[in-house]
Amino acid sequence: MTSITHTSIVTRASLHNFSTLLLLYVNGEREQKEGEEEGEEEEEEEEEEEEEEEEMGKMCLKDRQDGIDERRETEKREKRGTETENK
């Protein structure tokens, strides 16, 4: 009788340990997948931010170029006005 009871206790303990290990493994897998998904989301957000920064840079360059063009046109008008006054 003692051996049957002992075997039963050992079997239950083994099953409990196995189920605990299985739960730890499953939870670890789940956390790993969630971590990968979060990593992918972070990468996408970083890419979007980089694209926005590039667009802002392009807009700033365009605004700067527009300002330069405007200044050139103003200078040309002033030169024409000065030339007309000198004649």
Secondary structure, DSSP 4 states (H G I P E B T S, - for coil): -HHHHHHHHHHHHHHHHHHHHHHHHHHHHHHHHHHHHHHHHHHHHHHHHHHHHHHHHHHHHHHHHHHHHHHHHHHHHHHHHHHHHH-
